[in-house]
Amino acid sequence: MLRLCKSSRLSHNSSPVTQQISLLLFLSKPISSSALPRSPSSSSSTLVPSHDHIARLILDQKTASSALHAFQWAASLPGFTHSQSTYRALVHKLCSFRRFDAVHHLLDEMSGSIGSPPDEDIFLTIVRGLGRARMIKDSIKVLDLVRKFDREPSLKVYNSVLDVLVKEDIDVAREFYRKKMMGHGVEGDEYTFGILMKGLCLTNRIGDGFKLLQVMKLSSVKPNTVIYNTLLHALCKNGKVGRARSLMSEMDEPNDVTFNILISGYCKEENLVQALVLLEKSFSLGFVPDLVTVTKVLELLCNSGRVMEAVEVLERVESKGGAVDVVAYNALIKGFCNSEKVKLGRRLMKDMESKGCLPNLDTYNVLITGFCDSNMLDAAMELFDEMKTDGVRWNFDTFDGLIHGLCSGGRVQDGFKILELMEENKGGSSGRISPYNSILYGLYREGQMHEALDFMIRMERLFPRQVERSSRILRSCREASMDDAMRVYEQMNDEGGSTSVIVYDALIRGFCEEDRVRESFEIMNEMISSRYFPTASTFNCLINTFCQQGKVPSGLKLLEDLVGRGCMPDGESYAPLIDGFCRTRDLPRAWKVLVQMVEKGVCPNYLVWECLLRCLTQDTAWSESDHISRICNLSQQDTET
């Protein structure tokens, strides 16, 4: 067994520890000679290191052996005697390396070495070391170790053991409290009950937590704010915010943490009204919510479309000295972008910079996506270039969002340029296919299907599996094997593959050719969910199929929905609807579709005019009205145009 007393006198010049102590004394902050003890046997100019210096030296060691070596070296210095602090430092290092056998030997030598037994802090260090090593049964034995030195464990030691037990097993902790503490007449304090409450709440034993609260109310130790907050947090975490609000009313002195817990709980439930009520109450009591809570309130307001109110909340927090960071500002900027007020988001970014809060990568990405969604592509490109000037590195989301925006807005060539930049950038697409699918989408929107197919074939080098699956689907659609195509499509989705717009288009057309309108409609919904909006050549197939099956109102509803989403219809979108309503003599609806068609700037062709006039002449009521003359006028204006 290693001896830990002054058994070895090490050469002052040969030891690495000696070099460390020299650096500690002379290369760190200058130390006054009057602050250091002097060796009686040395010259008056020789300085002896302090206990703090030796403790720091021991704690700086990287192994248990080097820590023991430093301890022994210090013991060999003339005029130096170890203290409780240096022993505590060595105990800490030995516990860190699980050298608990050496710790026990060290404690046995203390009385003979420094003339006093281990103090309370050393036993606390041992308990925490055993806790980190997850040796919970051994931590209980520390109580007997204390008694070995003819003293009773203090409440602080009991609490330290209890804290270790709670982190591992709440049932063992409760048994320890009943048998080892209450059984020996040890009365707990606020910290004791706080530890037990923490353990009960961490294991979701909220009912037992309330029982513990009642026990405290009947005892001499009354529940403090920390204990209430622990129970409040558990209630909110389990979705019982209303119960937590009721419990809060029992508190004598709720603090800022109390309000943070409850406001966050209401935000999690998306109960904006109650979150704002408590926010206002916290302000009135002089509390300012923390950064996380403020951000949650801002996000909830923005998601509800109340962005200007969110700005007011942020300004109030700032005026009261509360902390606001770039994450909170990003929540507001995103709110403006989602509300199609991207210019206000850009202005807020400049205000943020003027206050010393610099935008980060997320700030730029949110704004670039916002500009793209608002079809302000020049502004998006300008912001993209600004990132390089400001030293903010582009990431995949930057490229992905901008490429999709450019291709959706008809600027496919610019999309190609950004794609090349992404491929030159470190990491490239990182194996993600979405930017390449956006290029396909841009070519599809411009009607360049042959170019899109050529580009998809070139993608095979990077994404062989997905291109192979897409090719199989296209082939099956051409061969009218729609069930085979659907099996491959579902398999690709199950594997996490990303479907391109070319595949969606082929599936929609294929199902329409087989009059399978339900499957075609479902694929179109999935297409739109992927942010790919069909062109007229695609959705006209589905409208035609609806009309051929006599479901003309469904076809009209589909068209109105697509137009509302920004899709551009053409003459072939309206013609089958007008013809379908005329065939069923539903002339008011046919007239309504014609008006919508003209308002969209789509010119009716000869067949549409002929169909309408024929139906009108067969309807007496409409023939006697001025509708025929109005249609003739519209037809004449169309001819002149």
Rosetta blueprint (number, residue, H / E / L):
1 M L
2 L L
3 R L
4 L L
5 C L
6 K L
7 S L
8 S L
9 R L
10 L L
11 S L
12 H L
13 N L
14 S L
15 S L
16 P H
17 V H
18 T H
19 Q H
20 Q H
21 I H
22 S H
23 L H
24 L H
25 L H
26 F H
27 L L
28 S L
29 K L
30 P L
31 I L
32 S L
33 S H
34 S H
35 A H
36 L L
37 P L
38 R E
39 S L
40 P L
41 S L
42 S L
43 S L
44 S L
45 S L
46 T L
47 L E
48 V L
49 P L
50 S L
51 H H
52 D H
53 H H
54 I H
55 A H
56 R H
57 L H
58 I H
59 L H
60 D L
61 Q L
62 K L
63 T L
64 A H
65 S H
66 S H
67 A H
68 L H
69 H H
70 A H
71 F H
72 Q H
73 W H
74 A H
75 A H
76 S L
77 L L
78 P L
79 G L
80 F L
81 T L
82 H L
83 S L
84 Q H
85 S H
86 T H
87 Y H
88 R H
89 A H
90 L H
91 V H
92 H H
93 K H
94 L H
95 C H
96 S H
97 F L
98 R L
99 R L
100 F H
101 D H
102 A H
103 V H
104 H H
105 H H
106 L H
107 L H
108 D H
109 E H
110 M H
111 S H
112 G H
113 S H
114 I H
115 G L
116 S L
117 P L
118 P L
119 D L
120 E H
121 D H
122 I H
123 F H
124 L H
125 T H
126 I H
127 V H
128 R H
129 G H
130 L H
131 G H
132 R H
133 A L
134 R L
135 M L
136 I H
137 K H
138 D H
139 S H
140 I H
141 K L
142 V H
143 L H
144 D H
145 L H
146 V H
147 R H
148 K L
149 F L
150 D L
151 R L
152 E L
153 P L
154 S L
155 L H
156 K H
157 V H
158 Y H
159 N H
160 S H
161 V H
162 L H
163 D H
164 V H
165 L H
166 V H
167 K H
168 E H
169 D L
170 I H
171 D H
172 V H
173 A H
174 R H
175 E H
176 F H
177 Y H
178 R H
179 K H
180 K H
181 M H
182 M H
183 G H
184 H H
185 G L
186 V L
187 E L
188 G L
189 D L
190 E H
191 Y H
192 T H
193 F H
194 G H
195 I H
196 L H
197 M H
198 K H
199 G H
200 L H
201 C H
202 L H
203 T L
204 N L
205 R L
206 I H
207 G H
208 D H
209 G H
210 F H
211 K H
212 L H
213 L H
214 Q H
215 V H
216 M H
217 K H
218 L H
219 S L
220 S L
221 V L
222 K L
223 P L
224 N L
225 T H
226 V H
227 I H
228 Y H
229 N H
230 T H
231 L H
232 L H
233 H H
234 A H
235 L H
236 C H
237 K H
238 N L
239 G L
240 K L
241 V H
242 G H
243 R H
244 A H
245 R H
246 S H
247 L H
248 M H
249 S L
250 E L
251 M L
252 D L
253 E L
254 P L
255 N L
256 D H
257 V H
258 T H
259 F H
260 N H
261 I H
262 L H
263 I H
264 S H
265 G H
266 Y H
267 C H
268 K H
269 E L
270 E L
271 N L
272 L H
273 V H
274 Q H
275 A H
276 L H
277 V H
278 L H
279 L H
280 E H
281 K H
282 S H
283 F H
284 S H
285 L L
286 G L
287 F L
288 V L
289 P L
290 D L
291 L H
292 V H
293 T H
294 V H
295 T H
296 K H
297 V H
298 L H
299 E H
300 L H
301 L H
302 C H
303 N H
304 S L
305 G L
306 R L
307 V H
308 M H
309 E H
310 A H
311 V H
312 E H
313 V H
314 L H
315 E H
316 R H
317 V H
318 E H
319 S H
320 K L
321 G L
322 G L
323 A L
324 V L
325 D L
326 V H
327 V H
328 A H
329 Y H
330 N H
331 A H
332 L H
333 I H
334 K H
335 G H
336 F H
337 C H
338 N H
339 S L
340 E L
341 K L
342 V H
343 K H
344 L H
345 G H
346 R H
347 R H
348 L H
349 M H
350 K H
351 D H
352 M H
353 E H
354 S H
355 K L
356 G L
357 C L
358 L L
359 P L
360 N L
361 L H
362 D H
363 T H
364 Y H
365 N H
366 V H
367 L H
368 I H
369 T H
370 G H
371 F H
372 C H
373 D H
374 S L
375 N L
376 M L
377 L H
378 D H
379 A H
380 A H
381 M H
382 E H
383 L H
384 F H
385 D H
386 E H
387 M H
388 K H
389 T H
390 D L
391 G L
392 V L
393 R L
394 W L
395 N L
396 F H
397 D H
398 T H
399 F H
400 D H
401 G H
402 L H
403 I H
404 H H
405 G H
406 L H
407 C H
408 S H
409 G L
410 G L
411 R L
412 V H
413 Q H
414 D H
415 G H
416 F H
417 K H
418 I H
419 L H
420 E H
421 L H
422 M H
423 E H
424 E H
425 N L
426 K L
427 G L
428 G L
429 S L
430 S L
431 G L
432 R L
433 I L
434 S H
435 P H
436 Y H
437 N H
438 S H
439 I H
440 L H
441 Y H
442 G H
443 L H
444 Y H
445 R H
446 E L
447 G L
448 Q L
449 M H
450 H H
451 E H
452 A H
453 L H
454 D H
455 F H
456 M H
457 I H
458 R H
459 M H
460 E H
461 R H
462 L L
463 F L
464 P H
465 R H
466 Q H
467 V H
468 E H
469 R H
470 S H
471 S H
472 R H
473 I H
474 L H
475 R H
476 S H
477 C H
478 R H
479 E L
480 A L
481 S L
482 M H
483 D H
484 D H
485 A H
486 M H
487 R H
488 V H
489 Y H
490 E H
491 Q H
492 M H
493 N H
494 D H
495 E L
496 G L
497 G L
498 S L
499 T L
500 S L
501 V H
502 I H
503 V H
504 Y H
505 D H
506 A H
507 L H
508 I H
509 R H
510 G H
511 F H
512 C H
513 E H
514 E L
515 D L
516 R L
517 V H
518 R H
519 E H
520 S H
521 F H
522 E H
523 I H
524 M H
525 N H
526 E H
527 M H
528 I H
529 S H
530 S L
531 R L
532 Y L
533 F L
534 P L
535 T L
536 A H
537 S H
538 T H
539 F H
540 N H
541 C H
542 L H
543 I H
544 N H
545 T H
546 F H
547 C H
548 Q H
549 Q L
550 G L
551 K L
552 V H
553 P H
554 S H
555 G H
556 L H
557 K H
558 L H
559 L H
560 E H
561 D H
562 L H
563 V H
564 G H
565 R L
566 G L
567 C L
568 M L
569 P L
570 D L
571 G H
572 E H
573 S H
574 Y H
575 A H
576 P H
577 L H
578 I H
579 D H
580 G H
581 F H
582 C H
583 R H
584 T L
585 R L
586 D L
587 L H
588 P H
589 R H
590 A H
591 W H
592 K H
593 V H
594 L H
595 V H
596 Q H
597 M H
598 V H
599 E H
600 K L
601 G L
602 V L
603 C L
604 P L
605 N L
606 Y H
607 L H
608 V H
609 W H
610 E H
611 C H
612 L H
613 L H
614 R H
615 C H
616 L H
617 T H
618 Q L
619 D L
620 T H
621 A H
622 W H
623 S H
624 E H
625 S L
626 D L
627 H H
628 I H
629 S H
630 R H
631 I H
632 C H
633 N H
634 L H
635 S H
636 Q H
637 Q H
638 D H
639 T H
640 E H
641 T L
